[in-house]
Amino acid sequence: MSDTKVATRYAKALIDLANENNALEAIMNDMVLLDRVIDENPELEAIMNNPIVSLDKKVGILNAVFAGNVNAVTSSYFKVLVNKGRSDVLYSTAKEFIRQYQVQKGIVKAEVTSATALTEEARTTFKAIVKKELGAEEVLLNEKVDDKLIGGFILKVGDRQFDASMSGSLSKLRKEFAGK
């Protein structure tokens, strides 16, 4: 079974367990913490992926790093995952948990790339459009500035993209003229 499927199943099981224990928000915060710690310390992921490192040592490392900072359910989850020999999917399971949590809560991620920084009004408008079009409860807007766009914006939501940039329009024109 692929690591993606394994991570998806473990994340789903953890979400179910979190809901049963009324600890969904706490465990979400724990998964965000785990994701951030591994991003900032890739050595931790390397240790979890290393089959030479003993299971006890891996559990000890996770306890040392996260003890007192995570929910008891999360701590137990770490132990179960490691003891089943699946510490290699710890990071991907955290990412998948976050994704499933966002789906459950109606949270949508969108990315806007514009030639200049967005105004508060533009930011609010983008969020409102994405909420309306996708029926989202909340929109997490990631903003990027790319002066190569000349003007306009590119809006990405999931695998969809709307290009309303000047450079995109010019590129389309070039293609049209080249094709005729």
N, C-alpha and C positions, 0 to 999 in steps of 0.2 A: 504494500500500500504506500502511496506517495506521502511525503511529509506534509503536503498541503491538506490532504484528506485527514491525516492523523490530527493535525493542528485544528482543523475545523471541528472534528468530533470532540476533542478535548475541550475546546472553547465552548461548544454547545453544552457539554456536560457541566462545565463550570458555571455557565450562565444559569442553567437549570438549578444547580445547587445554590447559587447566589440568590435566586428568586425564592427558593424554598426557605432559606435562612434570613430573608429580608435584609440581605447585605449586598444587593446589586451595586449600589453607589460606592460602597466601601471597596468592594472587589474591583470595580472599574478603576478607582483611584490606584489600587495596588498594581493593576496591569499597566496603567500609564506610568507608574513609578518603575516597574520592571523594564518596560520599553525604554524609558529614559536612561536608566542605569546601564543597560546593555549598549545603548547607542553611545554613551559617554565612556564606557569601559568594554571595548570589544574583547578584551582578555577573558571576561566572564563568559561570554558566549563560546569562546575557544575552549575553555575548561569544560563547559557543559557538553560540548560536541566531542571531546576527547575520550575515546573508549578506554584509554589506559588509566585515567583518573578513576579511583574507586567510587562506588555509589555513596559510601559513608562520607567520603571527603567532599563530594559534591553537595550532599545535604548539609554538611557542616559549613561549607562556604556560603550557601544560600542563607542558612541561619545567621551566620556572622554578618552578612550584608543587610538582611531584611528583618532580623529579630526586633520586635517592638515597633516596627514601622508598617507591618501589614496585618490584615485581619487573620484570625485563627483559621478560617476556611482556606485562605490563600496559602498560609504556611503548610497546612495539611496537603493542599493540592501540589505544592512544590515537592513534598516528600513522596507522594504517590507517583508523580511523574518520573522522578529520579529513580525510585525503587522499581518501577516497571521498565527501566532502561530507556526511557524516552526523554531524557534531559536535553537531547539534541533538538527537540521541537518546542522547547520552553519559550524561546523568543518569538517564533512564528505563531505559537498558540496565544501569546499575549496580544500580538497584532490582530489576530483573528477574533479574539474576544472583544477588543475595542471596536472592530468593524461590526460584529454582530450586535453589540450594545447599541451602536449608532443606528443600525437598522431598526432595532426594537424600539428605540426612542424617537424615531423619525428624524434623525439628524443627518443632514446631507452636506458633503464637502464639495465646495466649488472653488475654482481658481480663476482669478481675473488677472490677466496680464495687460497692462496699459502703458501708453507712452509716458504718462506722468502719474504722479501719486493720485489716488482717488480722493475725492472730497467726501465728507461725511454723507452728503446727500446722494452721491453716486453709490456709495457703499450700501446705504439703506435701500436704494432702488434695486441694485443687483440682488440683494437678499430677498426683497419682496417678490421679484420676478421668479427666482428659483423656488421660493416657497409656493407660489401660486402654480407654477408649471408642474412641479413634482409633488405637491401636496405635503411638503416637509413641515415638520414642527419647528425645526431650527436649522439654520444654515451656518456652517463654519466657512468663512470666506478667507482664502489665502490670497494675498495680494502680491503681485510682482510688477516691477517697473522695467520696461525694455524700450529704450529710446529708439531702437531700430524699427519699431512699429510706426513711427512718424506721427501717427495719431490714431484714435479709436481704441479698440480693446479686443481681446480674445477671451471668451468665457468657456471654461471647461468644467463639465459636471459628469463625473464617471467617465464613460467612454464617448460622450458627446462633446462636440466643440462647435462654438459659434464664433466665426472670425469676422469681426467688423472693424478690422484695422486697415489703415491706409496701405501698409505694405502688402497685406493680403489682397486688397483690391487691385493694386498695381500688378501683383504677380498673376492674378486672374486675367487681367488685360493683356499682359505679355504672352500668356499661353494662348489666348484667343487670336491675337495677331500672328503668332508663330504657326498656329494651326491652319490659317487661311492663306 
